[in-house]
Amino acid sequence: MSRPHRVFSGTLDQLAEVRRFVRLVADGHEAVYLAELVACELAANAVLHTRSGRPGGWFAVEAGFGPDEVRVAVSDLGSGREPEARPADIEAVSGRGLWMVELMSLEWGSEPTEAGRRVWASLPVSGTR
């Protein structure tokens, strides 16, 4: 399965473009909405919690849709911290993103890259878990 990718400026206004990119790559695949949601969450985390959100920063999104596998990944400029999925306090207004990604994914993980870090998720082909 090929995984097309695209590089985006490290700003939150790029999230709509991330969704468009995932929809284009999905080409009507059943899991498109789940992939959009996960890709946007990972992209938002890149902008908010890594050097990608600093002036001149960037992040890259890759998405692959096959009959047996759906995978999305976001590469960022790193933060020096390992991403962690954890439920947020009931009063918290943020902090649930990776926990939701974990709940929606078959598996997810992260790995260091030359530029920073790549966070990926393998999603159910049917679009539901």
MMTF fields as JSON, N, C-alpha, C and O atoms, coordinates in Angstrom:
{
  "mmtfVersion": "1.0.0",
  "mmtfProducer": "UNKNOWN",
  "numBonds": 515,
  "numAtoms": 516,
  "numGroups": 129,
  "numChains": 1,
  "numModels": 1,
  "chainsPerModel": [1],
  "groupsPerChain": [129],
  "chainIdList": ["A"],
  "bondAtomList": [4, 2, 8, 6, 12, 10, 16, 14, 20, 18, 24, 22, 28, 26, 32, 30, 36, 34, 40, 38, 44, 42, 48, 46, 52, 50, 56, 54, 60, 58, 64, 62, 68, 66, 72, 70, 76, 74, 80, 78, 84, 82, 88, 86, 92, 90, 96, 94, 100, 98, 104, 102, 108, 106, 112, 110, 116, 114, 120, 118, 124, 122, 128, 126, 132, 130, 136, 134, 140, 138, 144, 142, 148, 146, 152, 150, 156, 154, 160, 158, 164, 162, 168, 166, 172, 170, 176, 174, 180, 178, 184, 182, 188, 186, 192, 190, 196, 194, 200, 198, 204, 202, 208, 206, 212, 210, 216, 214, 220, 218, 224, 222, 228, 226, 232, 230, 236, 234, 240, 238, 244, 242, 248, 246, 252, 250, 256, 254, 260, 258, 264, 262, 268, 266, 272, 270, 276, 274, 280, 278, 284, 282, 288, 286, 292, 290, 296, 294, 300, 298, 304, 302, 308, 306, 312, 310, 316, 314, 320, 318, 324, 322, 328, 326, 332, 330, 336, 334, 340, 338, 344, 342, 348, 346, 352, 350, 356, 354, 360, 358, 364, 362, 368, 366, 372, 370, 376, 374, 380, 378, 384, 382, 388, 386, 392, 390, 396, 394, 400, 398, 404, 402, 408, 406, 412, 410, 416, 414, 420, 418, 424, 422, 428, 426, 432, 430, 436, 434, 440, 438, 444, 442, 448, 446, 452, 450, 456, 454, 460, 458, 464, 462, 468, 466, 472, 470, 476, 474, 480, 478, 484, 482, 488, 486, 492, 490, 496, 494, 500, 498, 504, 502, 508, 506, 512, 510],
  "bondOrderList": [1, 1, 1, 1, 1, 1, 1, 1, 1, 1, 1, 1, 1, 1, 1, 1, 1, 1, 1, 1, 1, 1, 1, 1, 1, 1, 1, 1, 1, 1, 1, 1, 1, 1, 1, 1, 1, 1, 1, 1, 1, 1, 1, 1, 1, 1, 1, 1, 1, 1, 1, 1, 1, 1, 1, 1, 1, 1, 1, 1, 1, 1, 1, 1, 1, 1, 1, 1, 1, 1, 1, 1, 1, 1, 1, 1, 1, 1, 1, 1, 1, 1, 1, 1, 1, 1, 1, 1, 1, 1, 1, 1, 1, 1, 1, 1, 1, 1, 1, 1, 1, 1, 1, 1, 1, 1, 1, 1, 1, 1, 1, 1, 1, 1, 1, 1, 1, 1, 1, 1, 1, 1, 1, 1, 1, 1, 1, 1],
  "groupList": [{"groupName": "MET", "atomNameList": ["N", "CA", "C", "O"], "elementList": ["N", "C", "C", "O"], "formalChargeList": [0, 0, 0, 0], "bondAtomList": [1, 0, 2, 1, 3, 2], "bondOrderList": [1, 1, 2], "singleLetterCode": "M", "chemCompType": "L-PEPTIDE LINKING"}, {"groupName": "SER", "atomNameList": ["N", "CA", "C", "O"], "elementList": ["N", "C", "C", "O"], "formalChargeList": [0, 0, 0, 0], "bondAtomList": [1, 0, 2, 1, 3, 2], "bondOrderList": [1, 1, 2], "singleLetterCode": "S", "chemCompType": "L-PEPTIDE LINKING"}, {"groupName": "ARG", "atomNameList": ["N", "CA", "C", "O"], "elementList": ["N", "C", "C", "O"], "formalChargeList": [0, 0, 0, 0], "bondAtomList": [1, 0, 2, 1, 3, 2], "bondOrderList": [1, 1, 2], "singleLetterCode": "R", "chemCompType": "L-PEPTIDE LINKING"}, {"groupName": "PRO", "atomNameList": ["N", "CA", "C", "O"], "elementList": ["N", "C", "C", "O"], "formalChargeList": [0, 0, 0, 0], "bondAtomList": [1, 0, 2, 1, 3, 2], "bondOrderList": [1, 1, 2], "singleLetterCode": "P", "chemCompType": "L-PEPTIDE LINKING"}, {"groupName": "HIS", "atomNameList": ["N", "CA", "C", "O"], "elementList": ["N", "C", "C", "O"], "formalChargeList": [0, 0, 0, 0], "bondAtomList": [1, 0, 2, 1, 3, 2], "bondOrderList": [1, 1, 2], "singleLetterCode": "H", "chemCompType": "L-PEPTIDE LINKING"}, {"groupName": "VAL", "atomNameList": ["N", "CA", "C", "O"], "elementList": ["N", "C", "C", "O"], "formalChargeList": [0, 0, 0, 0], "bondAtomList": [1, 0, 2, 1, 3, 2], "bondOrderList": [1, 1, 2], "singleLetterCode": "V", "chemCompType": "L-PEPTIDE LINKING"}, {"groupName": "PHE", "atomNameList": ["N", "CA", "C", "O"], "elementList": ["N", "C", "C", "O"], "formalChargeList": [0, 0, 0, 0], "bondAtomList": [1, 0, 2, 1, 3, 2], "bondOrderList": [1, 1, 2], "singleLetterCode": "F", "chemCompType": "L-PEPTIDE LINKING"}, {"groupName": "GLY", "atomNameList": ["N", "CA", "C", "O"], "elementList": ["N", "C", "C", "O"], "formalChargeList": [0, 0, 0, 0], "bondAtomList": [1, 0, 2, 1, 3, 2], "bondOrderList": [1, 1, 2], "singleLetterCode": "G", "chemCompType": "PEPTIDE LINKING"}, {"groupName": "THR", "atomNameList": ["N", "CA", "C", "O"], "elementList": ["N", "C", "C", "O"], "formalChargeList": [0, 0, 0, 0], "bondAtomList": [1, 0, 2, 1, 3, 2], "bondOrderList": [1, 1, 2], "singleLetterCode": "T", "chemCompType": "L-PEPTIDE LINKING"}, {"groupName": "LEU", "atomNameList": ["N", "CA", "C", "O"], "elementList": ["N", "C", "C", "O"], "formalChargeList": [0, 0, 0, 0], "bondAtomList": [1, 0, 2, 1, 3, 2], "bondOrderList": [1, 1, 2], "singleLetterCode": "L", "chemCompType": "L-PEPTIDE LINKING"}, {"groupName": "ASP", "atomNameList": ["N", "CA", "C", "O"], "elementList": ["N", "C", "C", "O"], "formalChargeList": [0, 0, 0, 0], "bondAtomList": [1, 0, 2, 1, 3, 2], "bondOrderList": [1, 1, 2], "singleLetterCode": "D", "chemCompType": "L-PEPTIDE LINKING"}, {"groupName": "GLN", "atomNameList": ["N", "CA", "C", "O"], "elementList": ["N", "C", "C", "O"], "formalChargeList": [0, 0, 0, 0], "bondAtomList": [1, 0, 2, 1, 3, 2], "bondOrderList": [1, 1, 2], "singleLetterCode": "Q", "chemCompType": "L-PEPTIDE LINKING"}, {"groupName": "ALA", "atomNameList": ["N", "CA", "C", "O"], "elementList": ["N", "C", "C", "O"], "formalChargeList": [0, 0, 0, 0], "bondAtomList": [1, 0, 2, 1, 3, 2], "bondOrderList": [1, 1, 2], "singleLetterCode": "A", "chemCompType": "L-PEPTIDE LINKING"}, {"groupName": "GLU", "atomNameList": ["N", "CA", "C", "O"], "elementList": ["N", "C", "C", "O"], "formalChargeList": [0, 0, 0, 0], "bondAtomList": [1, 0, 2, 1, 3, 2], "bondOrderList": [1, 1, 2], "singleLetterCode": "E", "chemCompType": "L-PEPTIDE LINKING"}, {"groupName": "TYR", "atomNameList": ["N", "CA", "C", "O"], "elementList": ["N", "C", "C", "O"], "formalChargeList": [0, 0, 0, 0], "bondAtomList": [1, 0, 2, 1, 3, 2], "bondOrderList": [1, 1, 2], "singleLetterCode": "Y", "chemCompType": "L-PEPTIDE LINKING"}, {"groupName": "CYS", "atomNameList": ["N", "CA", "C", "O"], "elementList": ["N", "C", "C", "O"], "formalChargeList": [0, 0, 0, 0], "bondAtomList": [1, 0, 2, 1, 3, 2], "bondOrderList": [1, 1, 2], "singleLetterCode": "C", "chemCompType": "L-PEPTIDE LINKING"}, {"groupName": "ASN", "atomNameList": ["N", "CA", "C", "O"], "elementList": ["N", "C", "C", "O"], "formalChargeList": [0, 0, 0, 0], "bondAtomList": [1, 0, 2, 1, 3, 2], "bondOrderList": [1, 1, 2], "singleLetterCode": "N", "chemCompType": "L-PEPTIDE LINKING"}, {"groupName": "TRP", "atomNameList": ["N", "CA", "C", "O"], "elementList": ["N", "C", "C", "O"], "formalChargeList": [0, 0, 0, 0], "bondAtomList": [1, 0, 2, 1, 3, 2], "bondOrderList": [1, 1, 2], "singleLetterCode": "W", "chemCompType": "L-PEPTIDE LINKING"}, {"groupName": "ILE", "atomNameList": ["N", "CA", "C", "O"], "elementList": ["N", "C", "C", "O"], "formalChargeList": [0, 0, 0, 0], "bondAtomList": [1, 0, 2, 1, 3, 2], "bondOrderList": [1, 1, 2], "singleLetterCode": "I", "chemCompType": "L-PEPTIDE LINKING"}],
  "groupTypeList": [0, 1, 2, 3, 4, 2, 5, 6, 1, 7, 8, 9, 10, 11, 9, 12, 13, 5, 2, 2, 6, 5, 2, 9, 5, 12, 10, 7, 4, 13, 12, 5, 14, 9, 12, 13, 9, 5, 12, 15, 13, 9, 12, 12, 16, 12, 5, 9, 4, 8, 2, 1, 7, 2, 3, 7, 7, 17, 6, 12, 5, 13, 12, 7, 6, 7, 3, 10, 13, 5, 2, 5, 12, 5, 1, 10, 9, 7, 1, 7, 2, 13, 3, 13, 12, 2, 3, 12, 10, 18, 13, 12, 5, 1, 7, 2, 7, 9, 17, 0, 5, 13, 9, 0, 1, 9, 13, 17, 7, 1, 13, 3, 8, 13, 12, 7, 2, 2, 5, 17, 12, 1, 9, 3, 5, 1, 7, 8, 2],
  "groupIdList": [1, 2, 3, 4, 5, 6, 7, 8, 9, 10, 11, 12, 13, 14, 15, 16, 17, 18, 19, 20, 21, 22, 23, 24, 25, 26, 27, 28, 29, 30, 31, 32, 33, 34, 35, 36, 37, 38, 39, 40, 41, 42, 43, 44, 45, 46, 47, 48, 49, 50, 51, 52, 53, 54, 55, 56, 57, 58, 59, 60, 61, 62, 63, 64, 65, 66, 67, 68, 69, 70, 71, 72, 73, 74, 75, 76, 77, 78, 79, 80, 81, 82, 83, 84, 85, 86, 87, 88, 89, 90, 91, 92, 93, 94, 95, 96, 97, 98, 99, 100, 101, 102, 103, 104, 105, 106, 107, 108, 109, 110, 111, 112, 113, 114, 115, 116, 117, 118, 119, 120, 121, 122, 123, 124, 125, 126, 127, 128, 129],
  "secStructList": [7, 7, 7, 7, 3, 3, 3, 3, 3, 1, 1, 4, 4, 4, 2, 2, 2, 2, 2, 2, 2, 2, 2, 2, 2, 2, 6, 6, 7, 6, 6, 2, 2, 2, 2, 2, 2, 2, 2, 2, 2, 2, 2, 2, 2, 2, 2, 2, 2, 1, 4, 4, 4, 1, 6, 6, 7, 3, 3, 3, 3, 3, 3, 3, 3, 7, 1, 1, 7, 3, 3, 3, 3, 3, 3, 3, 7, 7, 7, 1, 1, 7, 7, 7, 7, 7, 7, 7, 7, 6, 6, 7, 1, 1, 7, 7, 2, 2, 2, 2, 2, 2, 2, 2, 7, 1, 3, 3, 3, 3, 3, 3, 7, 1, 1, 1, 3, 3, 3, 3, 3, 3, 3, 7, 6, 6, 1, 7, 7],
  "xCoordList": [0.86, 0.0, 0.897, 1.779, 0.661, 1.412, 0.817, -0.373, 1.651, 1.197, 1.622, 2.699, 0.785, 1.104, 1.283, 0.69, 2.096, 2.312, 2.308, 2.479, 2.106, 2.119, 2.663, 2.411, 3.405, 3.979, 3.105, 2.638, 2.887, 2.037, 2.809, 3.728, 2.436, 2.977, 2.521, 1.434, 3.337, 3.036, 2.066, 2.376, 0.882, -0.151, -1.484, -1.743, -2.316, -3.599, -4.548, -5.426, -4.383, -5.285, -5.063, -5.845, -4.028, -3.752, -4.573, -4.558, -5.288, -6.046, -7.133, -7.391, -7.762, -8.757, -8.086, -8.667, -6.863, -6.122, -5.718, -5.676, -5.422, -5.122, -6.329, -6.189, -7.521, -8.744, -8.946, -9.284, -8.744, -8.892, -7.904, -8.264, -6.673, -5.651, -6.055, -5.975, -6.485, -6.874, -8.06, -8.075, -9.056, -10.214, -9.782, -10.267, -8.879, -8.392, -7.682, -7.927, -6.811, -6.081, -7.029, -6.848, -8.031, -8.957, -9.79, -10.152, -10.098, -10.86, -12.112, -12.366, -12.891, -14.157, -14.053, -15.057, -12.885, -12.71, -13.638, -13.902, -14.125, -15.076, -14.539, -15.323, -13.245, -12.659, -12.222, -11.477, -12.668, -12.177, -12.442, -11.562, -13.603, -13.908, -13.072, -12.626, -12.863, -12.011, -10.573, -9.903, -10.109, -8.744, -8.593, -7.563, -9.601, -9.555, -9.43, -8.605, -10.242, -10.246, -8.892, -8.35, -8.35, -7.071, -5.944, -5.101, -5.92, -4.874, -4.924, -3.88, -6.111, -6.235, -5.782, -5.138, -6.104, -5.662, -4.141, -3.525, -3.54, -2.077, -1.43, -0.401, -2.02, -1.485, -1.622, -0.696, -2.76, -2.945, -1.914, -1.352, -1.665, -0.648, 0.726, 1.498, 1.031, 2.324, 2.474, 3.534, 1.422, 1.477, 1.515, 2.267, 0.713, 0.582, 1.688, 2.006, 2.276, 3.167, 4.591, 5.381, 4.93, 6.29, 6.848, 6.159, 8.097, 8.72, 8.081, 8.364, 7.235, 6.536, 5.663, 5.438, 5.168, 4.307, 5.047, 4.414, 6.34, 7.128, 7.214, 6.974, 7.55, 7.679, 8.591, 9.693, 8.122, 8.864, 8.72, 9.297, 7.952, 7.781, 6.887, 6.177, 6.944, 6.155, 5.879, 6.506, 4.935, 4.669, 4.245, 3.807, 4.372, 3.993, 2.959, 3.035, 1.997, 0.949, 1.074, 1.251, 0.982, 0.91, -0.329, -0.699, -0.954, -2.17, -2.191, -1.901, -2.534, -2.628, -3.908, -4.253, -4.606, -5.884, -5.821, -5.691, -5.91, -5.899, -7.059, -7.778, -7.244, -8.36, -8.187, -9.172, -6.937, -6.676, -6.076, -5.908, -5.754, -5.09, -5.361, -5.386, -5.56, -5.647, -4.636, -4.635, -3.782, -2.737, -2.561, -2.547, -2.429, -2.112, -0.924, -0.726, -0.133, 1.023, 1.286, 1.003, 1.829, 2.241, 3.681, 4.01, 4.52, 5.912, 6.051, 5.563, 6.726, 6.883, 8.352, 9.216, 8.621, 9.996, 10.434, 11.502, 9.623, 9.997, 9.821, 9.693, 9.82, 9.657, 10.566, 10.661, 11.235, 12.042, 11.251, 11.807, 9.948, 9.093, 8.429, 8.093, 8.25, 7.562, 6.051, 5.558, 5.303, 3.843, 3.262, 3.723, 2.258, 1.649, 0.137, -0.396, -0.549, -2.018, -2.46, -2.113, -3.231, -3.739, -5.054, -5.219, -5.988, -7.244, -6.978, -6.214, -7.607, -7.437, -8.382, -9.387, -8.033, -8.908, -10.264, -10.338, -11.31, -12.682, -12.883, -13.722, -12.135, -12.26, -11.383, -11.54, -10.468, -9.531, -10.25, -11.181, -9.805, -10.405, -9.617, -10.047, -8.478, -7.682, -6.915, -7.012, -6.157, -5.316, -5.848, -5.282, -6.927, -7.53, -7.216, -7.627, -6.503, -6.319, -5.712, -6.308, -4.536, -3.904, -4.667, -4.641, -5.33, -6.166, -7.285, -7.587, -7.906, -8.954, -8.367, -8.985, -7.191, -6.537, -6.318, -6.554, -5.869, -5.662, -6.968, -6.98, -8.055, -9.348, -9.863, -10.518, -9.581, -10.087, -9.188, -9.622, -7.953, -6.968, -6.842, -7.107, -6.432, -6.064, -4.753, -4.563, -3.856, -2.615, -2.077, -2.437, -1.223, -0.584, 0.784, 1.058, 1.628, 2.947, 3.685, 3.145, 4.923, 5.754, 7.188, 7.591, 7.945, 9.346, 10.112, 9.579, 11.368, 12.181, 12.502, 12.603, 12.659, 13.09, 14.285, 14.655, 14.873, 15.989, 15.563, 16.314, 14.343, 13.86, 13.205, 13.184, 12.671, 11.951, 11.291, 11.944, 9.994, 9.235, 8.111, 7.572, 7.767, 6.648, 5.689, 6.072, 4.429, 3.374, 2.415, 1.967, 2.097, 1.29, 0.147, 0.188, -0.852, -1.977, -2.442, -2.559, -2.703, -3.3, -4.779, -5.131, -5.635, -7.072, -7.856, -7.41, -9.035, -9.869, -10.307, -10.649, -10.296, -10.672, -12.123, -12.471, -12.969, -14.401, -14.706, -15.825, -13.737, -13.963, -14.498, -14.703, -14.731, -15.167, -14.355, -13.857, -14.234, -13.441, -14.345, -13.875],
  "yCoordList": [-1.178, 0.0, 1.229, 1.371, 2.103, 3.359, 4.292, 4.226, 5.149, 6.133, 7.514, 7.985, 8.168, 9.533, 10.43, 10.189, 11.451, 12.386, 13.819, 14.084, 14.72, 16.146, 16.898, 16.519, 17.956, 18.794, 20.029, 20.614, 20.421, 21.562, 22.534, 22.135, 23.805, 24.795, 24.43, 23.878, 24.733, 24.357, 25.284, 25.837, 25.457, 26.311, 25.561, 24.702, 25.898, 25.212, 25.431, 24.604, 26.537, 26.764, 25.746, 25.699, 24.951, 23.917, 22.644, 21.755, 22.544, 21.326, 21.059, 19.902, 22.086, 21.891, 21.312, 20.475, 21.758, 21.214, 19.761, 18.962, 19.417, 18.027, 17.155, 16.088, 17.609, 16.837, 16.682, 15.594, 17.751, 17.67, 16.668, 15.876, 16.712, 15.793, 14.343, 13.5, 14.05, 12.682, 12.236, 11.106, 13.108, 12.758, 12.456, 11.502, 13.26, 13.058, 11.704, 10.956, 11.408, 10.14, 8.958, 7.906, 9.126, 8.028, 7.599, 6.429, 8.54, 8.233, 7.406, 6.393, 7.843, 7.188, 5.977, 5.296, 5.678, 4.531, 4.65, 5.749, 3.521, 3.485, 4.116, 4.64, 4.081, 4.582, 6.04, 6.507, 6.762, 8.126, 9.047, 9.827, 8.983, 9.926, 9.64, 10.568, 8.382, 8.033, 8.473, 9.003, 8.253, 8.663, 10.184, 10.677, 10.929, 12.4, 12.819, 13.667, 12.229, 12.579, 12.303, 13.152, 11.125, 10.755, 11.625, 12.106, 11.829, 12.658, 14.082, 14.671, 14.632, 15.994, 16.058, 17.026, 15.057, 15.047, 14.984, 15.717, 14.111, 14.003, 15.286, 15.71, 15.904, 17.164, 18.29, 19.082, 18.364, 19.399, 19.217, 20.194, 17.967, 17.726, 18.183, 18.741, 17.952, 18.386, 19.899, 20.392, 20.632, 22.096, 22.603, 23.526, 22.01, 22.52, 22.065, 22.765, 20.891, 20.308, 20.021, 19.429, 20.434, 20.194, 21.469, 22.484, 21.39, 22.533, 22.847, 23.892, 21.97, 22.237, 23.479, 24.145, 23.802, 24.964, 26.281, 27.33, 26.251, 27.49, 28.163, 27.514, 29.448, 30.135, 29.368, 28.961, 29.18, 28.44, 26.931, 26.192, 26.469, 25.034, 24.389, 25.065, 23.081, 22.312, 20.93, 20.504, 20.248, 18.846, 18.177, 18.846, 16.865, 16.109, 15.061, 14.453, 14.859, 13.85, 12.833, 13.186, 11.57, 10.505, 9.67, 9.486, 9.176, 8.377, 7.28, 7.517, 6.09, 4.966, 4.201, 3.885, 3.904, 3.203, 1.969, 2.075, 0.813, -0.421, -1.301, -0.968, -2.414, -3.298, -3.95, -4.337, -4.078, -4.749, -3.845, -4.269, -2.621, -1.739, -0.276, 0.123, 0.508, 1.961, 2.505, 2.123, 3.396, 3.918, 5.414, 5.878, 6.155, 7.577, 7.836, 7.152, 8.836, 9.195, 10.684, 11.278, 11.277, 12.678, 12.739, 12.239, 13.349, 13.579, 15.042, 15.932, 15.288, 16.652, 16.921, 16.078, 18.09, 18.503, 18.141, 18.56, 17.373, 16.862, 17.843, 19.052, 17.275, 18.099, 17.668, 18.357, 16.539, 16.023, 15.151, 14.614, 15.005, 14.166, 13.095, 13.32, 11.942, 10.836, 11.066, 11.378, 10.917, 11.058, 9.994, 8.853, 10.377, 9.475, 9.618, 10.723, 8.489, 8.495, 8.296, 7.302, 9.253, 9.12, 9.865, 10.94, 9.293, 10.027, 11.297, 11.29, 12.375, 13.655, 13.715, 13.008, 14.564, 14.839, 15.298, 15.97, 14.954, 15.279, 16.784, 17.196, 17.603, 19.053, 19.667, 20.842, 18.889, 19.422, 19.737, 19.037, 20.792, 21.182, 20.625, 20.757, 20.009, 19.398, 18.22, 17.93, 17.549, 16.463, 15.076, 14.093, 14.968, 13.673, 13.126, 12.014, 13.884, 13.55, 12.19, 11.376, 11.923, 10.632, 9.484, 8.362, 9.744, 8.723, 8.332, 7.149, 9.335, 9.034, 8.304, 7.37, 8.709, 8.011, 6.55, 5.655, 6.307, 4.931, 4.137, 2.977, 4.75, 4.058, 3.747, 2.724, 4.604, 4.424, 3.558, 3.08, 3.349, 2.658, 1.188, 0.791, 0.398, -0.984, -0.993, -1.781, -0.104, 0.132, 1.496, 2.014, 2.061, 3.325, 3.332, 2.539, 4.231, 4.324, 5.535, 6.34, 5.649, 6.754, 6.272, 5.296, 6.986, 6.642, 7.914, 8.839, 7.95, 9.119, 9.138, 8.095, 10.349, 10.541, 11.494, 12.024, 11.7, 12.653, 14.044, 14.753, 14.437, 15.787, 15.896, 16.983, 14.808, 14.887, 13.573, 12.673, 13.454, 12.27, 12.013, 12.943, 10.754, 10.327, 9.55, 8.571, 9.995, 9.316, 8.723, 9.419, 7.441, 6.743, 5.985, 5.704, 5.673, 4.869, 3.94, 4.34, 2.704, 1.729, 1.666, 1.432, 1.878, 2.019, 0.856, 0.209, 0.586, -0.468, -0.108, 1.042, -1.074, -0.841, -0.413, 0.384, -0.928, -0.6, 0.808, 1.29, 1.468, 2.812, 2.818, 3.886, 1.633, 1.54, 0.458, -0.469, 0.593, -0.4, -1.282, -2.187],
  "zCoordList": [0.0, 0.0, 0.0, 0.847, -0.95, -0.959, 0.084, 0.391, 0.615, 1.598, 1.144, 1.509, 0.35, -0.068, 1.156, 2.208, 1.007, 2.109, 1.591, 0.402, 2.53, 2.214, 3.417, 4.56, 3.159, 4.211, 4.384, 3.406, 5.637, 5.992, 6.877, 7.593, 6.827, 7.762, 9.164, 9.34, 10.157, 11.532, 12.23, 13.285, 11.641, 12.232, 12.26, 11.418, 13.234, 13.393, 12.224, 11.98, 11.493, 10.364, 9.235, 8.287, 9.328, 8.321, 8.535, 7.684, 9.659, 9.938, 8.899, 8.569, 8.388, 7.325, 6.082, 5.392, 5.798, 4.651, 4.896, 3.96, 6.143, 6.483, 6.168, 5.57, 6.57, 6.283, 4.781, 4.313, 4.025, 2.561, 1.957, 1.085, 2.425, 1.934, 2.208, 1.315, 3.429, 3.78, 2.932, 2.445, 2.746, 1.899, 0.473, -0.135, -0.062, -1.421, -1.557, -2.504, -0.609, -0.643, -0.44, -1.053, 0.41, 0.734, -0.459, -0.576, -1.349, -2.56, -2.255, -2.906, -1.259, -0.939, -0.035, 0.177, 0.508, 1.395, 2.596, 3.083, 3.063, 4.175, 5.461, 6.252, 5.687, 6.934, 6.849, 7.711, 5.835, 5.617, 6.812, 7.176, 7.421, 8.5, 9.749, 10.424, 10.051, 11.177, 10.905, 11.791, 9.689, 9.323, 9.398, 9.857, 8.957, 9.07, 10.524, 10.864, 11.376, 12.794, 13.434, 14.141, 13.188, 13.789, 13.224, 13.981, 11.921, 11.315, 11.874, 12.156, 12.035, 12.581, 14.032, 14.436, 14.807, 16.202, 16.283, 17.057, 15.487, 15.494, 14.981, 15.506, 13.967, 13.431, 14.458, 14.637, 15.127, 16.158, 17.27, 17.764, 17.664, 18.685, 18.212, 18.992, 16.95, 16.408, 16.525, 16.911, 16.194, 16.242, 17.679, 17.992, 18.548, 19.911, 20.863, 21.825, 20.597, 21.591, 21.108, 21.843, 19.873, 19.381, 18.752, 18.643, 18.348, 17.685, 16.338, 15.752, 15.844, 14.58, 14.665, 13.654, 15.856, 16.032, 16.186, 16.305, 16.186, 16.283, 14.917, 13.899, 14.874, 13.585, 12.628, 12.996, 11.415, 10.406, 10.516, 9.719, 11.502, 11.71, 10.657, 9.912, 10.62, 9.666, 10.245, 11.215, 9.63, 9.94, 8.645, 7.709, 8.591, 7.397, 7.779, 8.847, 6.895, 7.092, 5.98, 4.814, 6.35, 5.347, 5.651, 6.811, 4.611, 4.771, 3.726, 2.554, 4.156, 3.241, 3.478, 4.616, 2.411, 2.486, 1.611, 0.391, 2.217, 1.458, 1.887, 2.829, 1.206, 1.558, 2.922, 3.55, 3.391, 4.661, 5.73, 6.873, 5.379, 6.331, 6.009, 4.845, 7.049, 6.938, 7.939, 9.109, 7.465, 8.337, 8.102, 6.961, 9.187, 9.102, 10.006, 11.01, 9.636, 10.448, 10.301, 9.261, 11.349, 11.325, 11.813, 12.888, 11.017, 11.391, 11.787, 11.09, 12.918, 13.408, 13.723, 13.477, 14.264, 14.56, 15.972, 16.418, 16.669, 17.979, 19.116, 18.92, 20.325, 21.517, 22.649, 23.664, 22.49, 23.579, 24.536, 25.494, 24.283, 25.136, 24.286, 23.123, 24.88, 24.233, 24.341, 25.425, 23.23, 23.311, 24.245, 24.263, 25.008, 25.978, 25.946, 26.048, 25.802, 25.835, 27.276, 27.913, 27.781, 29.139, 29.251, 28.674, 29.995, 30.201, 30.993, 31.958, 30.582, 31.274, 32.467, 32.53, 33.388, 34.521, 34.005, 32.977, 34.687, 34.262, 34.076, 33.274, 34.796, 34.716, 33.629, 33.298, 33.078, 32.083, 30.771, 30.374, 30.116, 28.827, 27.648, 26.503, 27.911, 26.85, 27.436, 28.628, 26.584, 27.073, 26.791, 27.27, 26.025, 25.748, 24.359, 24.026, 23.558, 22.154, 21.889, 21.183, 22.441, 22.178, 22.828, 22.322, 23.917, 24.543, 23.585, 23.429, 22.936, 21.945, 20.746, 20.234, 20.29, 19.184, 19.563, 18.752, 20.79, 21.248, 21.222, 20.811, 21.653, 21.678, 20.27, 20.07, 19.304, 17.94, 17.073, 16.025, 17.487, 16.66, 17.04, 18.175, 16.062, 16.347, 17.116, 18.043, 16.714, 17.434, 17.007, 15.95, 17.833, 17.496, 18.163, 19.064, 17.709, 18.296, 17.779, 17.021, 18.201, 17.734, 17.629, 18.262, 16.811, 16.608, 16.292, 15.679, 16.716, 16.379, 14.887, 14.241, 14.359, 12.975, 12.989, 14.036, 11.839, 11.771, 12.2, 12.87, 11.808, 12.105, 13.472, 14.051, 14.003, 15.271, 15.636, 16.165, 15.357, 15.747, 14.753, 14.153, 14.588, 13.737, 14.618, 15.257, 14.65, 15.405, 14.386, 13.475, 14.533, 13.546, 14.233, 15.43, 13.443, 13.93, 12.818, 11.66, 13.188, 12.291, 12.667, 13.823, 11.671, 11.926, 11.347, 10.399, 11.923, 11.358, 9.94, 9.664, 9.062, 7.663, 7.559, 6.688, 8.426, 8.352, 8.841, 8.669, 9.443, 9.962, 11.373, 11.95, 11.949, 13.342, 14.02, 13.38, 15.319, 16.052, 16.844, 17.534]
}
